Amino acid sequence: MDRNGLLTVDELSSVLGEDNESAAKMIQSADKNGDGQICFDEFLDLWLKREEDEQQELTKDVQQALKATQDNQPDLPPGAARKK
């Protein structure tokens, strides 16, 4: 809000409409250097971690779906084609 490139508890609370305690917990979860605020690098790390977690979850869902469809078919020797 003050355009200094740092996100503080008060700023996060104001923008999100959260109480200071909730905002402080959010800041603390991303504040790697313990200064009570989030710099751009800490924010970027948090964002990339979130994207990585979402990608892993999507991959897990796809793998489970593939396994479920494969479990319903008999095993074939290597190189054998399934009939359509």
Backbone atoms as SQL, in Angstrom:
CREATE TABLE atoms (id INTEGER PRIMARY KEY, chain TEXT, resi INTEGER, resn TEXT, atom TEXT, x REAL, y REAL, z REAL);
INSERT INTO atoms VALUES
  (1, 'A', 1, 'MET', 'N', 0.820, -1.192, 0.000),
  (2, 'A', 1, 'MET', 'CA', 0.000, 0.000, 0.000),
  (3, 'A', 1, 'MET', 'C', 0.865, 1.258, 0.000),
  (4, 'A', 2, 'ASP', 'N', 2.003, 1.183, 0.669),
  (5, 'A', 2, 'ASP', 'CA', 2.892, 2.348, 0.687),
  (6, 'A', 2, 'ASP', 'C', 3.949, 2.268, -0.414),
  (7, 'A', 3, 'ARG', 'N', 3.802, 1.272, -1.287),
  (8, 'A', 3, 'ARG', 'CA', 4.655, 1.085, -2.461),
  (9, 'A', 3, 'ARG', 'C', 6.139, 0.918, -2.117),
  (10, 'A', 4, 'ASN', 'N', 6.429, 0.307, -0.978),
  (11, 'A', 4, 'ASN', 'CA', 7.817, 0.064, -0.618),
  (12, 'A', 4, 'ASN', 'C', 8.281, -1.343, -1.018),
  (13, 'A', 5, 'GLY', 'N', 7.389, -2.125, -1.628),
  (14, 'A', 5, 'GLY', 'CA', 7.745, -3.460, -2.087),
  (15, 'A', 5, 'GLY', 'C', 7.655, -4.532, -1.025),
  (16, 'A', 6, 'LEU', 'N', 7.143, -4.184, 0.138),
  (17, 'A', 6, 'LEU', 'CA', 6.995, -5.145, 1.230),
  (18, 'A', 6, 'LEU', 'C', 5.533, -5.252, 1.634),
  (19, 'A', 7, 'LEU', 'N', 5.136, -6.426, 2.017),
  (20, 'A', 7, 'LEU', 'CA', 3.766, -6.668, 2.462),
  (21, 'A', 7, 'LEU', 'C', 3.788, -6.902, 3.966),
  (22, 'A', 8, 'THR', 'N', 3.087, -6.044, 4.699),
  (23, 'A', 8, 'THR', 'CA', 3.056, -6.142, 6.159),
  (24, 'A', 8, 'THR', 'C', 1.732, -6.728, 6.624),
  (25, 'A', 9, 'VAL', 'N', 1.667, -7.049, 7.901),
  (26, 'A', 9, 'VAL', 'CA', 0.438, -7.581, 8.498),
  (27, 'A', 9, 'VAL', 'C', -0.704, -6.592, 8.323),
  (28, 'A', 10, 'ASP', 'N', -0.461, -5.325, 8.618),
  (29, 'A', 10, 'ASP', 'CA', -1.515, -4.312, 8.501),
  (30, 'A', 10, 'ASP', 'C', -2.005, -4.176, 7.064),
  (31, 'A', 11, 'GLU', 'N', -1.082, -4.201, 6.110),
  (32, 'A', 11, 'GLU', 'CA', -1.477, -4.083, 4.703),
  (33, 'A', 11, 'GLU', 'C', -2.295, -5.293, 4.263),
  (34, 'A', 12, 'LEU', 'N', -1.844, -6.477, 4.611),
  (35, 'A', 12, 'LEU', 'CA', -2.569, -7.696, 4.240),
  (36, 'A', 12, 'LEU', 'C', -3.943, -7.723, 4.882),
  (37, 'A', 13, 'SER', 'N', -4.009, -7.343, 6.134),
  (38, 'A', 13, 'SER', 'CA', -5.279, -7.291, 6.851),
  (39, 'A', 13, 'SER', 'C', -6.240, -6.322, 6.179),
  (40, 'A', 14, 'SER', 'N', -5.738, -5.183, 5.792),
  (41, 'A', 14, 'SER', 'CA', -6.559, -4.156, 5.155),
  (42, 'A', 14, 'SER', 'C', -7.070, -4.607, 3.787),
  (43, 'A', 15, 'VAL', 'N', -6.200, -5.197, 2.994),
  (44, 'A', 15, 'VAL', 'CA', -6.565, -5.605, 1.638),
  (45, 'A', 15, 'VAL', 'C', -7.528, -6.796, 1.647),
  (46, 'A', 16, 'LEU', 'N', -7.267, -7.772, 2.485),
  (47, 'A', 16, 'LEU', 'CA', -8.079, -8.983, 2.498),
  (48, 'A', 16, 'LEU', 'C', -9.291, -8.909, 3.417),
  (49, 'A', 17, 'GLY', 'N', -9.339, -7.885, 4.252),
  (50, 'A', 17, 'GLY', 'CA', -10.445, -7.767, 5.193),
  (51, 'A', 17, 'GLY', 'C', -10.343, -8.781, 6.326),
  (52, 'A', 18, 'GLU', 'N', -9.145, -9.261, 6.573),
  (53, 'A', 18, 'GLU', 'CA', -8.899, -10.223, 7.647),
  (54, 'A', 18, 'GLU', 'C', -8.518, -9.460, 8.919),
  (55, 'A', 19, 'ASP', 'N', -8.667, -10.134, 10.065),
  (56, 'A', 19, 'ASP', 'CA', -8.175, -9.507, 11.286),
  (57, 'A', 19, 'ASP', 'C', -6.651, -9.640, 11.313),
  (58, 'A', 20, 'ASN', 'N', -6.016, -8.852, 12.161),
  (59, 'A', 20, 'ASN', 'CA', -4.555, -8.841, 12.197),
  (60, 'A', 20, 'ASN', 'C', -3.965, -10.198, 12.581),
  (61, 'A', 21, 'GLU', 'N', -4.658, -10.949, 13.410),
  (62, 'A', 21, 'GLU', 'CA', -4.148, -12.255, 13.826),
  (63, 'A', 21, 'GLU', 'C', -4.078, -13.217, 12.632),
  (64, 'A', 22, 'SER', 'N', -5.135, -13.236, 11.833),
  (65, 'A', 22, 'SER', 'CA', -5.143, -14.098, 10.640),
  (66, 'A', 22, 'SER', 'C', -4.092, -13.644, 9.643),
  (67, 'A', 23, 'ALA', 'N', -3.990, -12.349, 9.441),
  (68, 'A', 23, 'ALA', 'CA', -2.995, -11.808, 8.516),
  (69, 'A', 23, 'ALA', 'C', -1.585, -12.117, 9.010),
  (70, 'A', 24, 'ALA', 'N', -1.366, -12.033, 10.310),
  (71, 'A', 24, 'ALA', 'CA', -0.047, -12.331, 10.878),
  (72, 'A', 24, 'ALA', 'C', 0.328, -13.788, 10.633),
  (73, 'A', 25, 'LYS', 'N', -0.625, -14.693, 10.737),
  (74, 'A', 25, 'LYS', 'CA', -0.352, -16.114, 10.468),
  (75, 'A', 25, 'LYS', 'C', 0.011, -16.321, 8.997),
  (76, 'A', 26, 'MET', 'N', -0.680, -15.612, 8.102),
  (77, 'A', 26, 'MET', 'CA', -0.370, -15.722, 6.675),
  (78, 'A', 26, 'MET', 'C', 1.034, -15.208, 6.384),
  (79, 'A', 27, 'ILE', 'N', 1.354, -14.053, 6.957),
  (80, 'A', 27, 'ILE', 'CA', 2.683, -13.466, 6.758),
  (81, 'A', 27, 'ILE', 'C', 3.748, -14.410, 7.309),
  (82, 'A', 28, 'GLN', 'N', 3.521, -14.931, 8.487),
  (83, 'A', 28, 'GLN', 'CA', 4.498, -15.804, 9.142),
  (84, 'A', 28, 'GLN', 'C', 4.772, -17.050, 8.304),
  (85, 'A', 29, 'SER', 'N', 3.746, -17.562, 7.621),
  (86, 'A', 29, 'SER', 'CA', 3.940, -18.783, 6.830),
  (87, 'A', 29, 'SER', 'C', 4.857, -18.556, 5.631),
  (88, 'A', 30, 'ALA', 'N', 4.997, -17.320, 5.171),
  (89, 'A', 30, 'ALA', 'CA', 5.833, -17.029, 4.007),
  (90, 'A', 30, 'ALA', 'C', 7.086, -16.228, 4.342),
  (91, 'A', 31, 'ASP', 'N', 7.176, -15.723, 5.556),
  (92, 'A', 31, 'ASP', 'CA', 8.272, -14.836, 5.969),
  (93, 'A', 31, 'ASP', 'C', 9.513, -15.661, 6.317),
  (94, 'A', 32, 'LYS', 'N', 10.379, -15.858, 5.332),
  (95, 'A', 32, 'LYS', 'CA', 11.544, -16.719, 5.521),
  (96, 'A', 32, 'LYS', 'C', 12.637, -16.090, 6.373),
  (97, 'A', 33, 'ASN', 'N', 12.761, -14.774, 6.322),
  (98, 'A', 33, 'ASN', 'CA', 13.838, -14.137, 7.086),
  (99, 'A', 33, 'ASN', 'C', 13.386, -13.616, 8.450),
  (100, 'A', 34, 'GLY', 'N', 12.103, -13.784, 8.769),
  (101, 'A', 34, 'GLY', 'CA', 11.600, -13.452, 10.099),
  (102, 'A', 34, 'GLY', 'C', 11.497, -11.987, 10.420),
  (103, 'A', 35, 'ASP', 'N', 11.389, -11.129, 9.394),
  (104, 'A', 35, 'ASP', 'CA', 11.313, -9.698, 9.660),
  (105, 'A', 35, 'ASP', 'C', 9.882, -9.180, 9.809),
  (106, 'A', 36, 'GLY', 'N', 8.901, -10.072, 9.757),
  (107, 'A', 36, 'GLY', 'CA', 7.507, -9.677, 9.971),
  (108, 'A', 36, 'GLY', 'C', 6.816, -9.105, 8.747),
  (109, 'A', 37, 'GLN', 'N', 7.461, -9.214, 7.604),
  (110, 'A', 37, 'GLN', 'CA', 6.877, -8.738, 6.359),
  (111, 'A', 37, 'GLN', 'C', 7.336, -9.645, 5.223),
  (112, 'A', 38, 'ILE', 'N', 6.660, -9.542, 4.094),
  (113, 'A', 38, 'ILE', 'CA', 7.005, -10.377, 2.949),
  (114, 'A', 38, 'ILE', 'C', 7.571, -9.490, 1.849),
  (115, 'A', 39, 'CYS', 'N', 8.782, -9.827, 1.421),
  (116, 'A', 39, 'CYS', 'CA', 9.371, -9.131, 0.279),
  (117, 'A', 39, 'CYS', 'C', 8.940, -9.850, -0.999),
  (118, 'A', 40, 'PHE', 'N', 9.297, -9.284, -2.132),
  (119, 'A', 40, 'PHE', 'CA', 8.892, -9.868, -3.404),
  (120, 'A', 40, 'PHE', 'C', 9.412, -11.294, -3.564),
  (121, 'A', 41, 'ASP', 'N', 10.656, -11.540, -3.181),
  (122, 'A', 41, 'ASP', 'CA', 11.230, -12.883, -3.320),
  (123, 'A', 41, 'ASP', 'C', 10.476, -13.904, -2.472),
  (124, 'A', 42, 'GLU', 'N', 10.100, -13.527, -1.252),
  (125, 'A', 42, 'GLU', 'CA', 9.335, -14.432, -0.395),
  (126, 'A', 42, 'GLU', 'C', 7.946, -14.690, -0.981),
  (127, 'A', 43, 'PHE', 'N', 7.329, -13.640, -1.529),
  (128, 'A', 43, 'PHE', 'CA', 6.027, -13.790, -2.166),
  (129, 'A', 43, 'PHE', 'C', 6.135, -14.705, -3.378),
  (130, 'A', 44, 'LEU', 'N', 7.168, -14.508, -4.186),
  (131, 'A', 44, 'LEU', 'CA', 7.366, -15.330, -5.378),
  (132, 'A', 44, 'LEU', 'C', 7.593, -16.790, -4.996),
  (133, 'A', 45, 'ASP', 'N', 8.395, -17.038, -3.971),
  (134, 'A', 45, 'ASP', 'CA', 8.609, -18.408, -3.490),
  (135, 'A', 45, 'ASP', 'C', 7.298, -19.056, -3.069),
  (136, 'A', 46, 'LEU', 'N', 6.472, -18.300, -2.358),
  (137, 'A', 46, 'LEU', 'CA', 5.174, -18.802, -1.921),
  (138, 'A', 46, 'LEU', 'C', 4.289, -19.124, -3.120),
  (139, 'A', 47, 'TRP', 'N', 4.282, -18.238, -4.104),
  (140, 'A', 47, 'TRP', 'CA', 3.458, -18.427, -5.305),
  (141, 'A', 47, 'TRP', 'C', 3.914, -19.656, -6.089),
  (142, 'A', 48, 'LEU', 'N', 5.215, -19.789, -6.286),
  (143, 'A', 48, 'LEU', 'CA', 5.743, -20.931, -7.033),
  (144, 'A', 48, 'LEU', 'C', 5.502, -22.241, -6.301),
  (145, 'A', 49, 'LYS', 'N', 5.604, -22.227, -4.980),
  (146, 'A', 49, 'LYS', 'CA', 5.322, -23.426, -4.179),
  (147, 'A', 49, 'LYS', 'C', 3.870, -23.831, -4.349),
  (148, 'A', 50, 'ARG', 'N', 2.967, -22.852, -4.355),
  (149, 'A', 50, 'ARG', 'CA', 1.540, -23.126, -4.537),
  (150, 'A', 50, 'ARG', 'C', 1.288, -23.754, -5.900),
  (151, 'A', 51, 'GLU', 'N', 1.913, -23.193, -6.940),
  (152, 'A', 51, 'GLU', 'CA', 1.745, -23.742, -8.281),
  (153, 'A', 51, 'GLU', 'C', 2.301, -25.157, -8.367),
  (154, 'A', 52, 'GLU', 'N', 3.442, -25.388, -7.722),
  (155, 'A', 52, 'GLU', 'CA', 4.046, -26.721, -7.720),
  (156, 'A', 52, 'GLU', 'C', 3.133, -27.716, -7.009),
  (157, 'A', 53, 'ASP', 'N', 2.572, -27.322, -5.876),
  (158, 'A', 53, 'ASP', 'CA', 1.649, -28.194, -5.138),
  (159, 'A', 53, 'ASP', 'C', 0.421, -28.520, -5.979),
  (160, 'A', 54, 'GLU', 'N', -0.127, -27.519, -6.685),
  (161, 'A', 54, 'GLU', 'CA', -1.293, -27.750, -7.529),
  (162, 'A', 54, 'GLU', 'C', -0.954, -28.690, -8.676),
  (163, 'A', 55, 'GLN', 'N', 0.229, -28.538, -9.272),
  (164, 'A', 55, 'GLN', 'CA', 0.650, -29.407, -10.370),
  (165, 'A', 55, 'GLN', 'C', 0.825, -30.840, -9.879),
  (166, 'A', 56, 'GLN', 'N', 1.416, -31.004, -8.706),
  (167, 'A', 56, 'GLN', 'CA', 1.585, -32.342, -8.143),
  (168, 'A', 56, 'GLN', 'C', 0.231, -32.987, -7.864),
  (169, 'A', 57, 'GLU', 'N', -0.714, -32.220, -7.375),
  (170, 'A', 57, 'GLU', 'CA', -2.051, -32.738, -7.101),
  (171, 'A', 57, 'GLU', 'C', -2.734, -33.151, -8.397),
  (172, 'A', 58, 'LEU', 'N', -2.604, -32.338, -9.441),
  (173, 'A', 58, 'LEU', 'CA', -3.186, -32.661, -10.739),
  (174, 'A', 58, 'LEU', 'C', -2.562, -33.935, -11.300),
  (175, 'A', 59, 'THR', 'N', -1.240, -34.042, -11.213),
  (176, 'A', 59, 'THR', 'CA', -0.549, -35.237, -11.691),
  (177, 'A', 59, 'THR', 'C', -1.024, -36.465, -10.929),
  (178, 'A', 60, 'LYS', 'N', -1.190, -36.336, -9.646),
  (179, 'A', 60, 'LYS', 'CA', -1.673, -37.444, -8.823),
  (180, 'A', 60, 'LYS', 'C', -3.079, -37.858, -9.249),
  (181, 'A', 61, 'ASP', 'N', -3.961, -36.892, -9.506),
  (182, 'A', 61, 'ASP', 'CA', -5.322, -37.186, -9.943),
  (183, 'A', 61, 'ASP', 'C', -5.327, -37.902, -11.286),
  (184, 'A', 62, 'VAL', 'N', -4.489, -37.459, -12.201),
  (185, 'A', 62, 'VAL', 'CA', -4.409, -38.085, -13.528),
  (186, 'A', 62, 'VAL', 'C', -3.883, -39.510, -13.399),
  (187, 'A', 63, 'GLN', 'N', -2.863, -39.697, -12.591),
  (188, 'A', 63, 'GLN', 'CA', -2.308, -41.034, -12.395),
  (189, 'A', 63, 'GLN', 'C', -3.348, -41.976, -11.795),
  (190, 'A', 64, 'GLN', 'N', -4.134, -41.491, -10.843),
  (191, 'A', 64, 'GLN', 'CA', -5.176, -42.325, -10.242),
  (192, 'A', 64, 'GLN', 'C', -6.250, -42.682, -11.265),
  (193, 'A', 65, 'ALA', 'N', -6.615, -41.723, -12.110),
  (194, 'A', 65, 'ALA', 'CA', -7.619, -41.986, -13.140),
  (195, 'A', 65, 'ALA', 'C', -7.104, -43.009, -14.148),
  (196, 'A', 66, 'LEU', 'N', -5.847, -42.874, -14.550),
  (197, 'A', 66, 'LEU', 'CA', -5.263, -43.843, -15.480),
  (198, 'A', 66, 'LEU', 'C', -5.189, -45.233, -14.863),
  (199, 'A', 67, 'LYS', 'N', -4.795, -45.296, -13.615),
  (200, 'A', 67, 'LYS', 'CA', -4.710, -46.577, -12.926),
  (201, 'A', 67, 'LYS', 'C', -6.075, -47.228, -12.825),
  (202, 'A', 68, 'ALA', 'N', -7.094, -46.441, -12.557),
  (203, 'A', 68, 'ALA', 'CA', -8.446, -46.981, -12.435),
  (204, 'A', 68, 'ALA', 'C', -8.917, -47.578, -13.752),
  (205, 'A', 69, 'THR', 'N', -8.586, -46.936, -14.869),
  (206, 'A', 69, 'THR', 'CA', -8.998, -47.485, -16.162),
  (207, 'A', 69, 'THR', 'C', -8.159, -48.697, -16.527),
  (208, 'A', 70, 'GLN', 'N', -6.902, -48.699, -16.139),
  (209, 'A', 70, 'GLN', 'CA', -6.034, -49.832, -16.453),
  (210, 'A', 70, 'GLN', 'C', -6.346, -51.045, -15.592),
  (211, 'A', 71, 'ASP', 'N', -6.826, -50.832, -14.379),
  (212, 'A', 71, 'ASP', 'CA', -7.150, -51.942, -13.489),
  (213, 'A', 71, 'ASP', 'C', -8.289, -52.787, -14.040),
  (214, 'A', 72, 'ASN', 'N', -9.096, -52.209, -14.902),
  (215, 'A', 72, 'ASN', 'CA', -10.243, -52.928, -15.438),
  (216, 'A', 72, 'ASN', 'C', -9.891, -53.752, -16.667),
  (217, 'A', 73, 'GLN', 'N', -8.650, -53.701, -17.108),
  (218, 'A', 73, 'GLN', 'CA', -8.248, -54.430, -18.300),
  (219, 'A', 73, 'GLN', 'C', -7.215, -55.487, -17.935),
  (220, 'A', 74, 'PRO', 'N', -7.247, -56.621, -18.644),
  (221, 'A', 74, 'PRO', 'CA', -6.272, -57.677, -18.338),
  (222, 'A', 74, 'PRO', 'C', -4.868, -57.246, -18.750),
  (223, 'A', 75, 'ASP', 'N', -3.889, -57.799, -18.064),
  (224, 'A', 75, 'ASP', 'CA', -2.499, -57.535, -18.420),
  (225, 'A', 75, 'ASP', 'C', -2.185, -58.226, -19.740),
  (226, 'A', 76, 'LEU', 'N', -1.433, -57.572, -20.581),
  (227, 'A', 76, 'LEU', 'CA', -1.018, -58.122, -21.862),
  (228, 'A', 76, 'LEU', 'C', 0.501, -58.185, -21.890),
  (229, 'A', 77, 'PRO', 'N', 1.044, -59.095, -22.671),
  (230, 'A', 77, 'PRO', 'CA', 2.499, -59.150, -22.780),
  (231, 'A', 77, 'PRO', 'C', 3.029, -57.882, -23.454),
  (232, 'A', 78, 'PRO', 'N', 4.286, -57.545, -23.212),
  (233, 'A', 78, 'PRO', 'CA', 4.852, -56.343, -23.832),
  (234, 'A', 78, 'PRO', 'C', 4.702, -56.374, -25.354),
  (235, 'A', 79, 'GLY', 'N', 4.298, -55.264, -25.938),
  (236, 'A', 79, 'GLY', 'CA', 4.146, -55.149, -27.372),
  (237, 'A', 79, 'GLY', 'C', 2.797, -55.597, -27.895),
  (238, 'A', 80, 'ALA', 'N', 1.989, -56.234, -27.075),
  (239, 'A', 80, 'ALA', 'CA', 0.661, -56.680, -27.526),
  (240, 'A', 80, 'ALA', 'C', -0.280, -55.493, -27.525),
  (241, 'A', 81, 'ALA', 'N', -1.087, -55.385, -28.553),
  (242, 'A', 81, 'ALA', 'CA', -2.034, -54.264, -28.673),
  (243, 'A', 81, 'ALA', 'C', -3.386, -54.664, -28.107),
  (244, 'A', 82, 'ARG', 'N', -4.018, -53.720, -27.479),
  (245, 'A', 82, 'ARG', 'CA', -5.379, -53.949, -26.968),
  (246, 'A', 82, 'ARG', 'C', -6.360, -53.752, -28.111),
  (247, 'A', 83, 'LYS', 'N', -7.415, -54.526, -28.123),
  (248, 'A', 83, 'LYS', 'CA', -8.462, -54.371, -29.137),
  (249, 'A', 83, 'LYS', 'C', -9.329, -53.193, -28.765),
  (250, 'A', 84, 'LYS', 'N', -9.706, -52.430, -29.774),
  (251, 'A', 84, 'LYS', 'CA', -10.546, -51.248, -29.534),
  (252, 'A', 84, 'LYS', 'C', -11.986, -51.580, -29.701);
